[in-house]
Amino acid sequence: MQAALDWLEKHHEDIVRGLADLVAIPSISTDGEHVAEIERTAKLTCDLMRDAGLHNVDVLKVGGSLPYAYGEWLEANGTPTVFLYAHHDVQPVNYVAEWKTDPWKLTRKGDRLYARGAADDKGAISAFLGAIAAYRKTSNRLPCNIKMLVEGEEEVGSKNLMTFFEKYRDKIKSDVIVVCDTENIEVGLPSITYSLRGIVAVSVEVTSARIPAHSGMAGGALPDAAIVLNKVLSKLYWDNGPVPIPGFYDKVRPLTDKERAAVRKLPWNEAKFREEIGVVPSARLVMEDGLSMYEQTWRRPAVTVIAQEASSLKGASNQVLPKASAIVSCRIVADMEPEEVVKQLQAYLSADAPWGVEVKVTQLGAHCNWWMTDPNGPAFVAAMAALRQGFDRDPVAIGCGGSIGFVGPLAELFGQAPALLVGIEDPASNAHAPNESLHEGDFKKLMASLVRLFDNLGKLPAGKVK
């Protein structure tokens, strides 16, 4: 293991150059216009896998999916098989004027590496392969068996991933899952995520008439669909209390006293948060009274209006609008049932429609369920020890307000395999936003932790990781 750690230190710039090659390809999956670039990134990922020492490397697809890159090394008999997950597709470059560096050129500024995908999630690809190469280039062996999958459509909801898992079940089956697509809550503080919120969404459509009417002829007589829509949506306003949807919290799993005590020991700086997000000075935060930021965003449900449409500002004219629509997105937490949440939204938002207009609330797309695990057992002990040594700081078990829909189903597919979600980002990483970046010091520490994690897992019998 020490030889592997030394190799990482000596070859860090080579690893950074590999990351630079990855981020140079604009593998944007959200607009349907960069399929060729995604194909190139999958091929490059496979080339990097081969160079790191993985075997049976190939580009895989299922149906009409975007490409996955896969590689494995299975010569550590009697040891656990570890499944590594990352993704090579990225978000588009939005708010172009806000970028301070070329988003497609890895740029070192201070202690950070800037580029689209540097943190989400091409840095994870490089970290995994750096740790693998560190062993293969020194001892020519790995302490445990490795199967590595790099997805090409995570940023569009991993719409083919479960079909991929089912098709390649035997090929990918493993004892432990390691996902590198989450966050450390601050730079230098290693974090393992043990809970994720899920997500459901509904469309809200308001109809008051078949066509628009001249506001001089019908204004003040015909119901205004835009006003109705906003009146309906205003029913969701929660001030600093619970969301007022009947039954919304009935099945929410409360934090245990131990969990609450642990969460309240975590570092939190409201002023820093407000500055990073750019919260206007007059705005207050809207957590429920008595709850911390982490309790609110990790273990309480949330409602957000993520889109609203009635007419375009550019094409506005003096009309009473007959139709308006919105998308309402809900983050759900442990023990909530997605189908029940949809029914609650439908009943609440469609009841007592202003002026008696039509209000239609329908589920939008497939839901993504919540996930939560017990961060104990041999695999978690191995991970905590590896992070403690790699970062020289005690790691923390945290929640996450976001969603990674495949974790629960994949763990179940592997026979309730432990899933280790380790951080590659930090609050300043700006994933999905301008000036995305990766903290280079944490990048090094993560790779050193992965080297130790492979070693720790390799010391466990294959059937003794839970």
Number of C-alpha atoms within 10 A of each C-alpha: 17 13 12 22 19 13 18 22 13 11 13 15 11 12 18 20 13 20 24 22 16 27 27 18 23 24 27 25 22 16 10 8 11 16 17 15 17 24 21 17 26 28 18 18 28 22 15 22 27 18 14 20 21 23 16 11 21 19 17 17 16 15 8 7 17 23 24 27 26 24 22 24 21 17 13 15 13 14 20 25 26 27 20 24 20 24 26 33 33 27 20 20 19 11 10 13 7 11 16 10 16 14 23 19 19 24 16 16 12 8 12 20 25 30 29 32 32 33 30 30 25 30 32 31 28 26 25 23 24 29 25 26 28 29 25 18 15 16 13 11 18 24 23 24 24 24 21 24 20 26 24 29 24 23 19 15 15 19 14 19 21 16 14 18 18 13 12 13 15 10 11 23 20 23 24 24 24 20 20 27 21 24 25 22 23 15 15 18 20 29 24 26 22 19 25 28 28 24 24 22 25 23 20 24 21 27 21 22 17 9 11 17 17 13 16 10 11 14 15 10 9 18 20 27 27 22 15 23 25 15 14 20 16 11 13 19 13 15 13 14 12 18 18 14 18 11 12 18 19 9 12 17 13 15 13 9 9 8 13 15 11 13 20 14 8 13 10 14 8 10 9 11 13 15 11 12 11 9 13 9 8 5 8 10 11 13 19 17 11 10 14 15 17 21 21 17 20 23 22 23 22 19 18 13 15 11 11 17 13 18 15 8 7 6 6 9 12 11 17 24 25 20 23 22 22 20 20 22 18 23 25 31 29 21 16 20 16 22 11 12 20 20 14 15 23 19 14 17 21 18 12 12 15 17 12 11 18 17 24 15 23 15 18 15 10 12 17 19 25 25 22 17 13 11 19 14 12 16 24 22 15 22 23 24 17 24 28 19 16 23 19 14 12 14 20 19 22 23 24 20 22 17 20 22 22 17 22 19 15 21 18 12 16 17 12 14 20 25 27 22 23 24 23 27 29 23 15 18 23 19 22 17 17 22 24 24 29 29 24 18 14 23 24 17 20 26 26 27 26 23 29 26 26 25 18 19 27 22 15 17 12 20 11 13 18 15
